Amino acid sequence: LQLQASGGGLVQPGGSLRLSCAASGFTLDYYAIGWFRQAPGKEREGISCISSDGSTNYADSLKGRFTISRNAAKNTVDLQMNSLKPEDAAVYYCASEDSPDCSGGAMAHWGKGTQVTVSS
């Protein structure tokens, strides 16, 4: 399974970005997909996960600003990020479980990350 995160870039505080997680060679719909981020000098942080049935969960600190969704037509899982803050700057990664449900355990497959910079 190969995953690739894209859509990162430079955005001003208060702005929005939409990240996409694309898959090669398999259908994302069958797997739980999570988004994570890691800022320099900090531990990797879980952001959100979407199960195969569409159920979602979020880190409490990010609820209301970030939204995870599936785009079956494009075979992607997207992360809409609004009201971005400088502390949201990080490398963002997507990952999949080998199951349809978000278990909260270790992810099985990781993609290369995409850099998000929030600065004026």
N, CA, C and O of each residue as an XYZ file, in Angstrom:
480
protein
N       0.845     -1.181      0.000
C       0.000      0.000      0.000
C       0.888      1.241      0.000
O       1.794      1.369      0.823
N       0.620      2.138     -0.920
C       1.384      3.380     -0.982
C       0.442      4.557     -0.850
O      -0.582      4.646     -1.526
N       0.821      5.458      0.043
C       0.039      6.653      0.288
C       0.888      7.886      0.029
O       2.108      7.861      0.191
N       0.237      8.954     -0.370
C       0.944     10.203     -0.597
C       0.062     11.354     -0.157
O      -1.060     11.519     -0.636
N       0.587     12.147      0.763
C      -0.109     13.350      1.196
C       0.300     14.518      0.322
O       1.460     14.624     -0.073
N      -0.636     15.388      0.020
C      -0.343     16.568     -0.795
C      -1.245     17.711     -0.363
O      -2.189     17.528      0.405
N      -0.933     18.894     -0.873
C      -1.775     20.051     -0.600
C      -1.206     21.026      0.394
O      -1.811     22.063      0.663
N      -0.053     20.713      0.946
C       0.555     21.624      1.891
C       1.081     22.866      1.210
O       1.102     22.968     -0.016
N       1.504     23.802      2.029
C       2.037     25.037      1.495
C       2.106     26.107      2.552
O       2.000     25.828      3.747
N       2.283     27.317      2.114
C       2.354     28.475      3.002
C       0.993     29.162      3.034
O       0.409     29.459      1.992
N       0.507     29.405      4.225
C      -0.778     30.084      4.382
C      -0.666     31.079      5.521
O       0.084     30.867      6.474
N      -1.401     32.145      5.417
C      -1.400     33.147      6.476
C      -2.259     32.679      7.648
O      -3.187     31.892      7.466
N      -1.953     33.159      8.838
C      -2.815     32.838      9.986
C      -4.269     33.192      9.678
O      -4.561     34.249      9.119
N      -5.162     32.298     10.050
C      -6.573     32.484      9.756
C      -7.003     31.887      8.434
O      -8.196     31.795      8.145
N      -6.043     31.487      7.638
C      -6.345     30.926      6.332
C      -6.715     29.455      6.387
O      -6.807     28.862      7.462
N      -6.927     28.876      5.213
C      -7.346     27.486      5.095
C      -6.466     26.745      4.104
O      -5.885     27.327      3.188
N      -6.393     25.465      4.317
C      -5.733     24.555      3.370
C      -6.530     23.267      3.339
O      -7.184     22.895      4.313
N      -6.464     22.602      2.212
C      -7.090     21.283      2.082
C      -6.018     20.300      1.654
O      -5.451     20.408      0.567
N      -5.752     19.347      2.517
C      -4.787     18.306      2.220
C      -5.504     17.085      1.656
O      -6.661     16.819      1.979
N      -4.803     16.364      0.821
C      -5.342     15.128      0.263
C      -4.377     13.980      0.489
O      -3.159     14.139      0.413
N      -4.942     12.836      0.765
C      -4.177     11.598      0.887
C      -4.620     10.698     -0.242
O      -5.773     10.271     -0.296
N      -3.700     10.412     -1.141
C      -4.018      9.571     -2.298
C      -3.340      8.216     -2.163
O      -2.302      8.077     -1.517
N      -3.952      7.232     -2.787
C      -3.439      5.865     -2.711
C      -3.056      5.361     -4.090
O      -3.648      5.737     -5.102
N      -2.068      4.516     -4.100
C      -1.668      3.847     -5.335
C      -1.951      2.363     -5.214
O      -1.457      1.690     -4.310
N      -2.748      1.873     -6.131
C      -2.927      0.436     -6.227
C      -3.963     -0.177     -5.322
O      -4.120     -1.398     -5.314
N      -4.678      0.631     -4.555
C      -5.731      0.076     -3.720
C      -6.780      1.135     -3.454
O      -6.552      2.323     -3.683
N      -7.915      0.704     -2.977
C      -9.032      1.615     -2.733
C      -9.064      2.017     -1.267
O      -9.162      1.179     -0.371
N      -8.980      3.315     -1.053
C      -8.949      3.821      0.316
C     -10.231      3.545      1.071
O     -10.217      3.458      2.299
N     -11.333      3.406      0.368
C     -12.626      3.231      1.023
C     -12.662      2.029      1.965
O     -13.451      2.005      2.910
N     -11.824      1.048      1.715
C     -11.881     -0.180      2.505
C     -11.109     -0.091      3.819
O     -11.170     -1.009      4.637
N     -10.380      1.010      4.025
C      -9.465      1.103      5.153
C      -9.737      2.351      5.994
O     -10.207      3.377      5.502
N      -9.424      2.218      7.271
C      -9.417      3.396      8.124
C      -8.182      4.215      7.791
O      -7.079      3.680      7.677
N      -8.379      5.514      7.638
C      -7.298      6.419      7.268
C      -7.176      7.512      8.317
O      -8.168      8.104      8.743
N      -5.958      7.763      8.717
C      -5.720      8.792      9.716
C      -4.787      9.875      9.200
O      -3.962      9.652      8.314
N      -4.947     11.045      9.781
C      -4.034     12.162      9.527
C      -3.255     12.456     10.810
O      -3.797     12.422     11.915
N      -1.983     12.740     10.625
C      -1.087     13.031     11.728
C      -0.226     14.228     11.347
O      -0.165     14.622     10.183
N       0.425     14.790     12.331
C       1.366     15.866     12.042
C       2.523     15.818     13.021
O       2.411     15.297     14.131
N       3.619     16.370     12.583
C       4.793     16.452     13.452
C       5.503     17.767     13.197
O       5.951     18.050     12.086
N       5.593     18.552     14.237
C       6.315     19.818     14.176
C       7.743     19.591     14.640
O       8.011     18.638     15.372
N       8.657     20.448     14.227
C      10.057     20.289     14.637
C      10.199     20.254     16.158
O       9.674     21.111     16.869
N      10.906     19.262     16.627
C      11.155     19.155     18.059
C      10.002     18.626     18.873
O      10.075     18.573     20.101
N       8.926     18.229     18.194
C       7.749     17.732     18.911
C       7.423     16.314     18.466
O       7.842     15.864     17.400
N       6.669     15.630     19.302
C       6.235     14.290     18.949
C       5.131     14.331     17.898
O       4.408     15.317     17.755
N       5.032     13.243     17.183
C       3.953     13.131     16.211
C       2.610     13.159     16.927
O       2.439     12.563     17.991
N       1.679     13.854     16.327
C       0.365     14.065     16.944
C      -0.731     13.520     16.019
O      -0.728     13.785     14.817
N      -1.640     12.776     16.580
C      -2.778     12.321     15.815
C      -3.800     13.423     15.657
O      -4.120     14.111     16.626
N      -4.319     13.605     14.453
C      -5.281     14.660     14.172
C      -6.684     14.103     14.071
O      -7.599     14.553     14.761
N      -6.842     13.127     13.210
C      -8.180     12.636     12.931
C      -8.082     11.272     12.258
O      -7.052     10.907     11.691
N      -9.176     10.536     12.339
C      -9.254      9.249     11.662
C     -10.661      9.077     11.104
O     -11.640      9.499     11.719
N     -10.750      8.449      9.928
C     -12.050      8.154      9.342
C     -12.106      6.663      9.033
O     -11.222      6.111      8.378
N     -13.154      6.034      9.515
C     -13.337      4.609      9.285
C     -13.978      4.372      7.929
O     -14.424      5.306      7.262
N     -14.017      3.123      7.539
C     -14.594      2.767      6.256
C     -16.075      3.128      6.190
O     -16.595      3.431      5.116
N     -16.745      3.096      7.321
C     -18.168      3.423      7.332
C     -18.430      4.920      7.430
O     -19.580      5.352      7.504
N     -17.356      5.712      7.431
C     -17.508      7.168      7.458
C     -17.463      7.791      8.835
O     -17.444      9.016      8.959
N     -17.447      6.971      9.871
C     -17.357      7.540     11.209
C     -15.976      8.164     11.406
O     -14.975      7.689     10.870
N     -15.954      9.228     12.181
C     -14.731     10.000     12.336
C     -14.424     10.270     13.799
O     -15.309     10.235     14.654
N     -13.182     10.535     14.064
C     -12.794     11.051     15.372
C     -11.704     12.091     15.181
O     -10.997     12.095     14.174
N     -11.583     12.965     16.159
C     -10.657     14.082     16.086
C      -9.939     14.277     17.410
O     -10.459     13.943     18.475
N      -8.742     14.820     17.323
C      -8.091     15.296     18.529
C      -8.941     16.432     19.098
O      -9.398     17.306     18.361
N      -9.143     16.412     20.394
C     -10.025     17.408     21.021
C      -9.610     18.835     20.694
O     -10.458     19.705     20.492
N      -8.315     19.069     20.644
C      -7.822     20.432     20.440
C      -8.082     20.952     19.029
O      -7.971     22.152     18.779
N      -8.431     20.047     18.100
C      -8.596     20.450     16.706
C     -10.044     20.373     16.230
O     -10.355     20.762     15.104
N     -10.915     19.877     17.082
C     -12.323     19.794     16.696
C     -12.858     21.171     16.345
O     -12.582     22.159     17.025
N     -13.623     21.211     15.280
C     -14.235     22.467     14.871
C     -13.430     23.223     13.834
O     -13.977     24.049     13.104
N     -12.136     22.951     13.762
C     -11.309     23.633     12.756
C     -10.906     22.696     11.626
O     -10.744     23.130     10.486
N     -10.744     21.420     11.935
C     -10.295     20.446     10.947
C     -11.437     19.474     10.647
O     -12.179     19.075     11.544
N     -11.562     19.103      9.387
C     -12.589     18.151      8.980
C     -11.992     17.122      8.042
O     -11.351     17.467      7.050
N     -12.206     15.863      8.362
C     -11.723     14.768      7.520
C     -12.886     14.231      6.694
O     -14.020     14.164      7.167
N     -12.593     13.855      5.467
C     -13.669     13.334      4.612
C     -13.075     12.435      3.534
O     -11.881     12.479      3.237
N     -13.943     11.630      2.970
C     -13.530     10.757      1.864
C     -14.052     11.306      0.549
O     -15.150     11.857      0.482
N     -13.258     11.150     -0.483
C     -13.687     11.457     -1.837
C     -13.513     10.179     -2.636
O     -12.426      9.890     -3.137
N     -14.577      9.425     -2.750
C     -14.494      8.124     -3.401
C     -14.152      8.260     -4.878
O     -13.441      7.421     -5.433
N     -14.649      9.295     -5.508
C     -14.397      9.469     -6.939
C     -12.913      9.656     -7.224
O     -12.392      9.194     -8.239
N     -12.242     10.351     -6.297
C     -10.816     10.603     -6.487
C      -9.946      9.602     -5.743
O      -8.724      9.605     -5.885
N     -10.585      8.738     -4.944
C      -9.850      7.784     -4.114
C      -8.876      8.517     -3.189
O      -7.694      8.183     -3.101
N      -9.411      9.518     -2.511
C      -8.600     10.277     -1.554
C      -9.336     10.401     -0.220
O     -10.551     10.227     -0.130
N      -8.561     10.704      0.792
C      -9.101     11.142      2.076
C      -8.548     12.526      2.306
O      -7.333     12.724      2.319
N      -9.426     13.474      2.487
C      -9.018     14.867      2.562
C      -9.104     15.402      3.983
O      -9.891     14.927      4.801
N      -8.287     16.385      4.249
C      -8.314     17.068      5.539
C      -8.468     18.561      5.268
O      -7.541     19.215      4.791
N      -9.631     19.083      5.573
C      -9.880     20.509      5.435
C      -9.469     21.200      6.722
O      -9.956     20.863      7.802
N      -8.584     22.151      6.605
C      -8.061     22.846      7.776
C      -8.420     24.321      7.673
O      -8.016     25.001      6.730
N      -9.165     24.802      8.625
C      -9.601     26.198      8.642
C      -9.029     26.930      9.850
O      -8.571     26.317     10.814
N      -9.068     28.240      9.774
C      -8.607     29.097     10.877
C      -7.230     28.667     11.356
O      -6.997     28.484     12.551
N      -6.342     28.512     10.419
C      -5.021     27.996     10.752
C      -4.239     28.970     11.615
O      -4.348     30.189     11.478
N      -3.450     28.394     12.507
C      -2.642     29.161     13.450
C      -1.173     28.822     13.230
O      -0.854     27.770     12.676
N      -0.293     29.694     13.654
C       1.141     29.382     13.495
C       1.526     28.042     14.126
O       2.423     27.358     13.635
N       0.858     27.676     15.195
C       1.197     26.415     15.857
C       0.693     25.195     15.082
O       0.995     24.062     15.459
N      -0.059     25.406     14.021
C      -0.459     24.292     13.158
C       0.628     23.921     12.154
O       0.513     22.913     11.457
N       1.661     24.717     12.081
C       2.746     24.433     11.148
C       3.420     23.116     11.517
O       3.803     22.899     12.666
N       3.557     22.254     10.533
C       4.118     20.925     10.769
C       4.189     20.194      9.437
O       3.697     20.677      8.418
N       4.802     19.035      9.466
C       4.684     18.108      8.350
C       3.474     17.226      8.639
O       3.370     16.626      9.708
N       2.572     17.155      7.684
C       1.343     16.399      7.827
C       1.454     15.091      7.050
O       1.884     15.059      5.897
N       1.056     14.028      7.713
C       1.134     12.691      7.135
C      -0.247     12.035      7.148
O      -1.079     12.313      8.011
N      -0.464     11.165      6.175
C      -1.621     10.289      6.250
C      -1.115      8.851      6.385
O      -0.004      8.512      5.977
N      -1.961      8.042      6.961
C      -1.598      6.656      7.207
C      -2.857      5.805      7.178
O      -3.965      6.306      7.370
N      -2.676      4.526      6.937
C      -3.826      3.628      6.897
C      -3.655      2.491      7.883
O      -2.544      2.055      8.187
N      -4.779      2.033      8.366
C      -4.784      0.791      9.119
C      -5.022     -0.357      8.140
O      -5.422     -0.136      6.997
N      -4.776     -1.564      8.592
C      -5.085     -2.735      7.771
C      -6.495     -3.235      8.071
O      -6.811     -4.405      7.855
N      -7.319     -2.349      8.563
C      -8.693     -2.706      8.896
C      -9.596     -1.549      8.520
O      -9.109     -0.449      8.259
N     -10.896     -1.770      8.486
C     -11.812     -0.676      8.133
C     -12.106      0.289      9.280
O     -12.706      1.341      9.065
N     -11.692     -0.058     10.482
C     -12.061      0.740     11.646
C     -10.873      1.460     12.253
O      -9.751      0.952     12.262
N     -11.143      2.655     12.762
C     -10.120      3.414     13.474
C      -9.972      2.799     14.864
O     -10.828      2.979     15.730
N      -8.890      2.083     15.059
C      -8.706      1.353     16.308
C      -7.978      2.169     17.362
O      -8.036      1.860     18.552
N      -7.286      3.220     16.910
C      -6.472      3.977     17.846
C      -5.108      3.364     18.073
O      -4.310      3.875     18.858
N      -4.844      2.274     17.389
C      -3.551      1.608     17.533
C      -2.565      2.066     16.485
O      -2.755      3.090     15.828
N      -1.525      1.301     16.345
C      -0.480      1.657     15.382
C      -1.011      1.557     13.956
O      -1.753      0.636     13.616
N      -0.620      2.518     13.139
C      -1.015      2.508     11.731
C      -0.085      1.585     10.963
O       1.096      1.449     11.285
N      -0.645      0.957      9.945
C       0.125     -0.052      9.217
C       0.972      0.532      8.093
O       2.070      0.049      7.815
N       0.456      1.565      7.454
C       1.134      2.100      6.274
C       1.149      3.618      6.342
O       0.146      4.251      6.671
N       2.298      4.187      6.027
C       2.468      5.631      6.099
C       2.864      6.182      4.744
O       3.591      5.553      3.975
N       2.365      7.374      4.478
C       2.780      8.067      3.275
C       3.821      9.114      3.589
O       4.081      9.421      4.753
N       4.409      9.656      2.554
C       5.311     10.792      2.727
C       4.477     12.010      3.099
O       3.339     12.156      2.653
N       5.038     12.857      3.896
C       4.292     13.991      4.397
C       4.291     15.180      3.463
O       4.982     15.216      2.445
N       3.489     16.146      3.850
C       3.436     17.421      3.137
C       3.588     18.545      4.147
O       2.979     18.511      5.216
N       4.391     19.530      3.816
C       4.715     20.595      4.759
C       3.625     21.664      4.762
O       3.191     22.132      3.709
N       3.200     22.031      5.941
C       2.278     23.151      6.120
C       2.989     24.219      6.933
O       3.482     23.961      8.030
N       3.033     25.405      6.384
C       3.643     26.549      7.063
C       2.579     27.624      7.238
O       1.898     27.996      6.282
N       2.442     28.112      8.446
C       1.453     29.143      8.741
C       2.207     30.364      9.231
O       2.743     30.383     10.339
N       2.239     31.372      8.392
C       3.034     32.544      8.716
C       2.543     33.733      7.922
O       2.059     33.596      6.799
N       2.674     34.900      8.524
C       2.323     36.117      7.805
C       3.555     36.714      7.139
O       3.460     37.750      6.481
